[in-house]
Amino acid sequence: MIKEVIHDPILLAKKSEKATIDDLQVAQDLLDTLIANADGCVGMAANMIGVHKRVICFDNDGTYMTMFNPEIIKKSEPYQTEEGCLSLLGCPRKCKRFKSIKVQWQNAEFQTRIKTFTGWTAQIIQHEIDHCDGILI
């Protein structure tokens, strides 16, 4: 179900709790909301729809991907960039990102996965994990 996007910085700054198998519907709602906003958004975290669970969805080179409890376990090649956010009004903001990140997460069956992401996809994932950690750009 498509949900309303949260714009309140106080709610968005709250850290998210670990997701469980009971949060599969949250993930579906998040994906539905991301797809509905695809013209101006490439990734979303559950807190953007008012649920403080560690769930993110994003465009992974043309295919949508969902991660439960994502954590960056290695990062390399820092760089400065500017990003916008569907939840935040105003112009793009400066931030530090890494060209390559190794992420550990759980899939929809709550099996642990580890993969290295690079470039644009890595930047999207970093932005959404920041949301889970209550960090706003």
Residue frames as a rotation matrix with the C-alpha (Angstrom) as fourth column:
MET 1
0.583 0.813 0.000 0.00
0.813 -0.583 0.000 0.00
0.000 0.000 -1.000 0.00
ILE 2
-0.184 -0.614 0.768 1.32
0.532 -0.719 -0.447 3.45
0.827 0.326 0.459 -0.89
LYS 3
0.268 0.176 -0.947 2.00
0.953 -0.196 0.233 5.46
-0.145 -0.965 -0.220 2.27
GLU 4
0.961 0.048 0.273 2.38
0.078 -0.992 -0.100 9.16
0.266 0.117 -0.957 2.94
VAL 5
0.066 -0.998 -0.025 6.01
0.650 0.062 -0.758 10.38
0.757 0.033 0.652 2.97
ILE 6
0.665 0.082 -0.742 7.10
0.718 -0.342 0.606 11.83
-0.204 -0.936 -0.286 6.33
HIS 7
0.319 -0.541 0.778 8.74
0.395 -0.671 -0.628 15.28
0.862 0.508 0.000 6.27
ASP 8
0.931 0.088 0.354 9.14
-0.267 -0.497 0.826 15.92
0.248 -0.864 -0.439 10.02
PRO 9
0.123 -0.982 -0.146 12.91
-0.408 0.085 -0.909 16.12
0.905 0.171 -0.390 10.77
ILE 10
-0.200 -0.155 0.967 12.34
-0.979 0.082 -0.189 15.18
-0.050 -0.984 -0.169 14.42
LEU 11
0.696 0.503 0.512 10.67
-0.464 0.859 -0.214 11.90
-0.548 -0.089 0.832 13.45
LEU 12
0.880 -0.383 -0.282 13.25
-0.117 0.401 -0.909 11.25
0.461 0.832 0.308 10.74
ALA 13
0.006 -0.938 0.348 16.13
-0.726 -0.243 -0.644 11.77
0.688 -0.249 -0.682 13.22
LYS 14
0.406 0.195 0.893 14.94
-0.821 0.507 0.263 8.88
-0.401 -0.840 0.366 15.42
LYS 15
-0.677 -0.715 -0.175 17.07
-0.730 0.624 0.278 5.72
-0.090 0.316 -0.944 15.10
SER 16
0.272 0.781 -0.562 15.30
-0.820 0.494 0.290 2.69
0.504 0.381 0.775 13.69
GLU 17
0.131 -0.118 0.984 14.94
-0.743 0.646 0.176 -0.64
-0.657 -0.754 -0.003 15.49
LYS 18
-0.864 -0.490 0.114 15.93
-0.338 0.732 0.591 -4.03
-0.373 0.472 -0.798 14.13
ALA 19
-0.061 0.836 -0.546 13.44
-0.980 0.054 0.192 -5.43
0.190 0.547 0.815 11.62
THR 20
-0.583 -0.017 0.812 11.87
-0.339 0.914 -0.225 -8.87
-0.738 -0.406 -0.539 12.10
ILE 21
-0.906 0.289 0.308 9.83
0.422 0.614 0.667 -11.27
0.004 0.735 -0.678 9.99
ASP 22
-0.025 0.944 -0.328 6.77
0.846 -0.154 -0.510 -9.34
-0.532 -0.290 -0.795 11.21
ASP 23
-0.022 -0.065 -0.998 7.94
-0.125 -0.990 0.067 -6.38
-0.992 0.126 0.014 9.11
LEU 24
-0.659 -0.199 0.725 7.43
0.615 0.412 0.672 -7.97
-0.433 0.889 -0.149 5.69
GLN 25
0.370 0.856 0.361 4.32
0.928 -0.324 -0.184 -5.80
-0.041 0.403 -0.914 5.13
VAL 26
0.556 -0.284 -0.781 6.36
0.066 -0.922 0.382 -2.70
-0.828 -0.264 -0.494 6.03
ALA 27
-0.546 -0.833 0.088 8.79
0.094 0.043 0.995 -3.67
-0.832 0.551 0.055 3.28
GLN 28
-0.371 0.486 0.792 5.97
0.924 0.277 0.263 -4.09
-0.092 0.829 -0.552 0.76
ASP 29
0.716 0.640 -0.281 4.45
0.637 -0.763 -0.115 -0.73
-0.288 -0.096 -0.953 1.72
LEU 30
0.189 -0.755 -0.628 7.89
-0.067 -0.648 0.759 0.87
-0.980 -0.101 -0.173 1.40
LEU 31
-0.727 -0.451 0.518 8.42
0.419 0.306 0.855 -0.65
-0.544 0.838 -0.034 -2.04
ASP 32
0.094 0.854 0.512 4.94
0.996 -0.073 -0.060 0.44
-0.014 0.516 -0.857 -3.18
THR 33
0.769 0.178 -0.613 5.65
0.314 -0.942 0.121 3.98
-0.556 -0.285 -0.781 -1.98
LEU 34
-0.254 -0.934 -0.250 9.07
-0.011 -0.256 0.967 4.05
-0.967 0.248 0.055 -3.68
ILE 35
-0.610 0.070 0.789 7.58
0.754 0.358 0.551 2.89
-0.244 0.931 -0.271 -6.98
ALA 36
0.474 0.875 0.097 4.83
0.876 -0.459 -0.146 5.52
-0.083 0.154 -0.985 -6.70
ASN 37
0.818 -0.244 -0.522 7.55
-0.086 -0.947 0.308 8.19
-0.569 -0.207 -0.796 -6.27
ALA 38
0.310 -0.751 0.583 10.01
0.755 0.567 0.329 6.75
-0.578 0.338 0.743 -8.82
ASP 39
0.623 -0.052 0.780 10.02
0.620 -0.575 -0.534 9.95
0.477 0.816 -0.326 -10.87
GLY 40
0.484 -0.445 0.753 11.87
-0.438 -0.869 -0.232 11.76
0.757 -0.218 -0.616 -8.06
CYS 41
0.370 -0.293 0.881 13.24
-0.878 0.200 0.435 9.05
-0.304 -0.935 -0.184 -5.78
VAL 42
0.111 -0.420 -0.901 15.63
-0.619 0.680 -0.393 6.09
0.778 0.601 -0.184 -6.11
GLY 43
-0.533 -0.285 -0.797 15.58
0.378 0.763 -0.525 4.76
0.757 -0.581 -0.299 -2.55
MET 44
0.218 0.618 0.755 13.61
-0.594 -0.530 0.605 4.89
0.774 -0.581 0.252 0.68
ALA 45
-0.892 -0.369 -0.262 13.97
0.020 0.545 -0.838 3.82
0.452 -0.753 -0.479 4.29
ALA 46
-0.264 0.867 -0.424 11.02
0.795 0.444 0.414 2.70
0.547 -0.227 -0.806 6.43
ASN 47
-0.397 0.126 -0.909 11.19
0.722 -0.569 -0.394 5.80
-0.567 -0.813 0.135 8.65
MET 48
-0.985 0.027 -0.171 10.25
-0.127 -0.781 0.611 7.84
-0.117 0.624 0.773 5.59
ILE 49
-0.339 0.927 -0.162 6.80
-0.110 0.132 0.985 6.22
0.935 0.351 0.057 5.81
GLY 50
0.141 0.410 0.901 6.64
-0.833 -0.443 0.332 6.54
0.535 -0.797 0.279 9.59
VAL 51
0.976 0.128 -0.176 7.92
-0.032 0.886 0.463 3.10
0.215 -0.446 0.869 10.62
HIS 52
0.389 -0.876 0.286 11.14
-0.917 -0.396 0.035 3.04
0.083 -0.276 -0.958 12.63
LYS 53
0.722 -0.205 0.660 12.46
0.051 0.968 0.245 -0.31
-0.690 -0.143 0.710 11.49
ARG 54
-0.235 -0.908 -0.348 15.72
-0.504 -0.192 0.842 -1.06
-0.831 0.373 -0.413 9.64
VAL 55
0.168 0.337 0.927 14.22
0.710 0.611 -0.350 -1.70
-0.684 0.717 -0.137 6.21
ILE 56
-0.244 -0.234 -0.941 15.37
-0.443 -0.836 0.323 -0.04
-0.863 0.496 0.101 2.97
CYS 57
0.454 0.324 0.830 14.29
0.655 0.510 -0.557 -0.35
-0.604 0.797 0.019 -0.67
PHE 58
0.053 -0.490 -0.870 16.19
-0.402 -0.808 0.430 1.05
-0.914 0.327 -0.240 -3.61
ASP 59
0.941 0.161 -0.298 16.75
-0.326 0.185 -0.927 0.91
-0.094 0.969 0.226 -7.34
ASN 60
0.144 -0.895 0.422 19.65
-0.167 0.399 0.902 -1.49
-0.976 -0.200 -0.092 -7.92
ASP 61
-0.800 -0.514 -0.311 20.54
-0.327 -0.061 0.943 -0.81
-0.503 0.856 -0.120 -11.55
GLY 62
-0.590 0.635 -0.499 16.95
-0.694 -0.083 0.715 -1.07
0.413 0.768 0.490 -12.77
THR 63
-0.077 0.549 -0.832 15.71
0.293 0.810 0.507 -3.73
0.953 -0.205 -0.223 -10.35
TYR 64
0.327 0.242 0.914 14.23
-0.717 -0.567 0.406 -2.88
0.616 -0.788 -0.012 -6.97
MET 65
-0.271 -0.503 -0.821 15.94
0.304 0.764 -0.569 -4.44
0.913 -0.404 -0.055 -3.97
THR 66
0.676 0.494 0.547 14.88
-0.421 -0.350 0.837 -4.65
0.604 -0.796 -0.028 -0.32
MET 67
-0.398 -0.808 -0.435 17.23
0.125 0.422 -0.898 -5.04
0.909 -0.412 -0.067 2.62
PHE 68
0.839 0.544 -0.012 16.33
0.036 -0.034 0.999 -5.84
0.543 -0.838 -0.048 6.20
ASN 69
0.881 -0.456 -0.128 18.80
0.113 -0.059 0.992 -4.72
-0.460 -0.888 0.000 8.90
PRO 70
0.676 -0.662 0.324 21.48
0.458 0.034 -0.888 -3.45
0.577 0.749 0.326 6.49
GLU 71
0.776 -0.559 -0.291 24.89
0.038 -0.419 0.907 -2.58
-0.629 -0.715 -0.304 7.94
ILE 72
0.748 -0.643 -0.166 27.96
-0.371 -0.197 -0.907 -1.27
0.551 0.740 -0.386 6.16
ILE 73
0.909 -0.417 0.027 30.84
0.238 0.570 0.786 -3.50
-0.343 -0.708 0.617 7.22
LYS 74
-0.201 -0.978 0.057 33.55
0.727 -0.110 0.677 -2.02
-0.656 0.177 0.733 4.98
LYS 75
0.895 0.445 0.002 33.90
0.337 -0.674 -0.657 1.21
-0.291 0.589 -0.754 3.00
SER 76
-0.167 -0.986 0.011 36.59
0.714 -0.113 0.691 2.71
-0.680 0.124 0.723 0.80
GLU 77
-0.677 -0.290 0.676 37.36
0.708 -0.506 0.492 5.67
0.200 0.812 0.548 -1.46
PRO 78
-0.003 0.687 -0.727 35.61
0.726 -0.498 -0.474 8.60
-0.687 -0.529 -0.497 0.25
TYR 79
-0.735 -0.159 0.659 34.33
0.590 -0.630 0.505 11.50
0.335 0.760 0.557 -1.81
GLN 80
-0.654 0.530 -0.540 32.20
0.054 -0.679 -0.732 14.62
-0.755 -0.507 0.416 -1.39
THR 81
-0.758 0.487 0.435 28.88
0.546 0.108 0.831 14.91
0.358 0.867 -0.347 -3.20
GLU 82
-0.771 0.628 0.111 25.47
-0.615 -0.686 -0.388 16.56
-0.168 -0.367 0.915 -3.01
GLU 83
-0.830 0.546 -0.115 22.19
0.497 0.817 0.291 14.74
0.253 0.184 -0.950 -2.44
GLY 84
-0.463 0.805 0.371 18.53
-0.756 -0.577 0.309 15.54
0.463 -0.137 0.876 -2.25
CYS 85
-0.977 0.207 -0.051 15.88
0.202 0.818 -0.539 13.64
-0.070 -0.537 -0.841 -0.32
LEU 86
-0.406 0.905 0.125 12.17
0.336 0.020 0.942 13.09
0.850 0.425 -0.312 -0.84
SER 87
0.256 0.508 -0.823 11.63
0.929 0.105 0.354 13.67
0.266 -0.855 -0.445 2.89
LEU 88
-0.148 -0.431 -0.890 13.57
0.683 -0.695 0.222 16.92
-0.715 -0.576 0.397 3.09
LEU 89
0.846 0.476 0.240 12.61
0.514 -0.611 -0.602 20.18
-0.140 0.633 -0.761 1.47
GLY 90
0.613 -0.623 -0.486 15.17
-0.419 -0.778 0.468 22.48
-0.670 -0.083 -0.738 -0.09
CYS 91
0.550 -0.477 -0.685 18.15
-0.775 0.016 -0.632 22.12
0.312 0.879 -0.361 -2.35
PRO 92
0.641 -0.428 -0.637 20.65
0.312 0.904 -0.294 19.30
0.702 -0.010 0.712 -2.42
ARG 93
0.851 -0.366 0.377 22.95
-0.510 -0.400 0.761 19.14
-0.128 -0.840 -0.527 0.58
LYS 94
0.074 -0.924 -0.376 26.65
-0.743 0.200 -0.638 18.31
0.665 0.327 -0.672 0.72
CYS 95
0.786 0.110 0.608 27.69
-0.532 0.620 0.576 14.98
-0.314 -0.777 0.546 2.24
LYS 96
-0.353 -0.931 -0.093 30.53
-0.920 0.327 0.216 12.46
-0.171 0.161 -0.972 2.35
ARG 97
0.824 0.556 0.107 30.07
-0.514 0.814 -0.269 9.09
-0.237 0.167 0.957 0.67
PHE 98
-0.220 -0.873 0.435 32.24
-0.452 0.486 0.748 6.11
-0.864 -0.032 -0.502 -0.28
LYS 99
-0.199 0.092 -0.976 32.65
-0.979 0.031 0.202 4.74
0.049 0.995 0.083 -3.80
SER 100
-0.250 0.051 -0.967 32.71
-0.210 0.972 0.106 1.14
0.945 0.230 -0.233 -2.57
ILE 101
-0.215 0.221 0.951 30.86
-0.977 -0.045 -0.210 -0.40
-0.003 -0.974 0.226 0.38
LYS 102
-0.746 0.079 -0.661 30.45
0.020 0.995 0.096 -3.94
0.665 0.059 -0.744 1.64
VAL 103
-0.266 0.782 0.564 26.98
-0.921 -0.379 0.091 -4.44
0.284 -0.495 0.821 3.11
GLN 104
-0.958 0.146 -0.248 25.58
0.213 0.939 -0.269 -7.18
0.194 -0.311 -0.931 5.32
TRP 105
-0.469 0.872 0.141 21.79
-0.883 -0.464 -0.064 -7.50
0.010 -0.155 0.988 5.38
GLN 106
-0.662 0.377 0.648 18.95
0.122 0.907 -0.404 -9.98
-0.740 -0.188 -0.646 5.53
ASN 107
-0.907 0.406 -0.115 16.67
-0.166 -0.093 0.982 -10.83
0.388 0.909 0.152 2.64
ALA 108
-0.144 0.960 0.242 12.89
-0.859 -0.242 0.451 -11.39
0.492 -0.143 0.859 2.87
GLU 109
0.565 0.264 -0.782 13.51
0.060 0.932 0.358 -14.92
0.823 -0.249 0.511 4.22
PHE 110
0.825 -0.310 0.472 15.82
-0.565 -0.463 0.683 -13.34
0.007 -0.830 -0.557 6.84
GLN 111
0.669 -0.730 0.138 18.86
0.737 0.676 0.003 -15.09
-0.095 0.099 0.990 5.44
THR 112
0.468 -0.588 -0.660 22.06
-0.031 -0.757 0.653 -13.10
-0.883 -0.285 -0.372 5.88
ARG 113
0.715 -0.268 0.646 23.69
0.690 0.117 -0.715 -11.81
0.116 0.956 0.268 2.72
ILE 114
0.245 -0.699 -0.672 26.93
0.155 -0.656 0.738 -9.89
-0.957 -0.285 -0.052 2.12
LYS 115
0.446 -0.107 0.889 27.79
0.895 0.067 -0.441 -8.04
-0.012 0.992 0.125 -1.08
THR 116
-0.505 -0.628 -0.592 30.00
0.484 -0.774 0.409 -5.20
-0.715 -0.080 0.695 -2.27
PHE 117
0.607 0.687 0.400 28.25
0.768 -0.381 -0.514 -2.33
-0.201 0.620 -0.759 -4.04
THR 118
-0.544 -0.823 -0.162 29.94
0.705 -0.554 0.443 0.47
-0.455 0.127 0.882 -5.97
GLY 119
-0.876 0.036 0.480 29.15
0.340 -0.661 0.669 3.79
0.341 0.750 0.567 -7.58
TRP 120
-0.527 0.747 0.406 25.60
-0.559 -0.664 0.496 5.15
0.640 0.035 0.768 -7.71
THR 121
0.369 0.682 -0.631 24.03
0.056 0.661 0.748 2.10
0.928 -0.311 0.206 -6.04
ALA 122
-0.279 -0.549 -0.788 26.52
0.859 0.224 -0.460 2.36
0.429 -0.806 0.409 -3.16
GLN 123
-0.944 -0.063 0.323 25.62
-0.033 -0.959 -0.282 6.03
0.327 -0.277 0.903 -2.74
ILE 124
-0.062 0.995 0.079 21.90
-0.507 -0.100 0.856 5.25
0.860 0.013 0.511 -2.59
ILE 125
0.331 0.162 -0.930 22.42
0.509 0.799 0.320 2.50
0.795 -0.580 0.181 0.01
GLN 126
-0.669 -0.651 -0.359 24.56
0.669 -0.316 -0.673 4.80
0.324 -0.690 0.647 2.19
HIS 127
-0.734 0.469 0.491 21.84
-0.430 -0.881 0.199 7.47
0.526 -0.065 0.848 2.10
GLU 128
0.275 0.930 -0.243 19.14
-0.380 0.337 0.861 4.99
0.883 -0.144 0.446 3.14
ILE 129
0.092 -0.315 -0.945 21.25
0.767 0.627 -0.134 3.41
0.635 -0.712 0.299 5.90
ASP 130
-0.912 -0.352 0.211 21.84
0.177 -0.802 -0.571 6.94
0.370 -0.483 0.794 7.22
HIS 131
-0.176 0.930 0.322 18.04
-0.624 -0.359 0.694 7.25
0.761 -0.079 0.643 7.45
CYS 132
0.460 0.343 -0.819 17.93
0.270 0.825 0.497 4.06
0.846 -0.449 0.287 9.53
ASP 133
-0.282 -0.695 -0.662 20.54
0.899 0.050 -0.435 5.58
0.335 -0.718 0.611 11.83
GLY 134
0.565 0.605 -0.562 18.57
0.760 -0.647 0.068 8.83
-0.323 -0.465 -0.825 12.19
ILE 135
-0.437 -0.787 -0.436 21.13
0.407 -0.604 0.685 10.78
-0.802 0.122 0.584 10.13
LEU 136
0.735 0.658 0.167 19.74
0.496 -0.353 -0.793 13.42
-0.463 0.665 -0.586 7.79
ILE 137
-0.116 -0.785 0.608 21.83
0.983 -0.179 -0.044 14.93
0.143 0.593 0.793 5.01
